[in-house]
């Protein structure tokens, strides 16, 4: 998926950029707090997606 495709579905302004270490280097991830989802974009392509599990205590 391209960066343009992703941000056509989800607003880029809804994310914050977080630097995370992976494999000895630092990558800049777009993190969407409302979705508990992080997206790594490299060369204008989505390279990885991560989600944070949410445990409902109700």
C-alpha positions as CSV (number, residue, x, y, z in Angstrom):
1,X,0.0,0.0,0.0
2,X,1.3,3.4,-0.8
3,X,1.5,6.3,1.7
4,X,-1.1,8.2,-0.3
5,X,-3.5,5.2,-0.2
6,X,-3.1,5.0,3.6
7,X,-3.7,8.7,4.2
8,X,-6.7,8.7,1.8
9,X,-8.3,6.4,4.4
10,X,-6.8,7.7,7.7
11,X,-5.9,11.3,8.3
12,X,-2.2,11.9,8.6
13,X,-2.9,14.7,11.1
14,X,-4.4,12.1,13.4
15,X,-1.0,10.5,13.9
16,X,2.1,11.5,15.9
17,X,5.6,10.5,14.7
18,X,7.5,8.3,17.2
19,X,11.1,7.2,16.8
20,X,11.4,3.5,17.7
21,X,14.6,1.4,17.7
22,X,14.5,-1.8,15.7
23,X,17.4,-4.0,14.7
24,X,20.0,-1.5,15.7
25,X,18.5,1.4,13.8
26,X,15.9,4.0,14.6
27,X,12.7,4.1,12.5
28,X,10.1,6.9,12.5
29,X,6.6,5.4,13.0
30,X,3.3,7.2,12.6
31,X,1.3,6.3,15.6
32,X,-2.5,6.7,15.7
33,X,-3.4,6.9,19.3
34,X,-7.2,6.6,18.8
35,X,-6.7,3.4,16.8
36,X,-3.8,2.0,19.0
37,X,-2.0,1.4,15.7
38,X,1.5,2.3,14.4
39,X,2.5,2.4,10.8
40,X,6.1,2.3,9.4
41,X,6.4,4.1,6.1
42,X,9.5,3.7,4.0
43,X,10.1,5.0,0.5
44,X,6.4,6.2,0.3
45,X,5.2,2.6,1.0
46,X,3.7,1.0,4.1
47,X,6.3,-1.3,5.3
48,X,4.8,-2.5,8.6
49,X,1.8,-2.1,10.8
50,X,1.6,-2.8,14.5
51,X,-1.4,-2.7,16.9
52,X,-1.6,-2.4,20.7
53,X,-4.1,-4.8,22.2
54,X,-6.8,-3.2,24.4
55,X,-8.2,-5.2,27.3
56,X,-11.8,-4.3,28.1
57,X,-12.5,-4.3,31.8
58,X,-16.2,-3.7,32.1
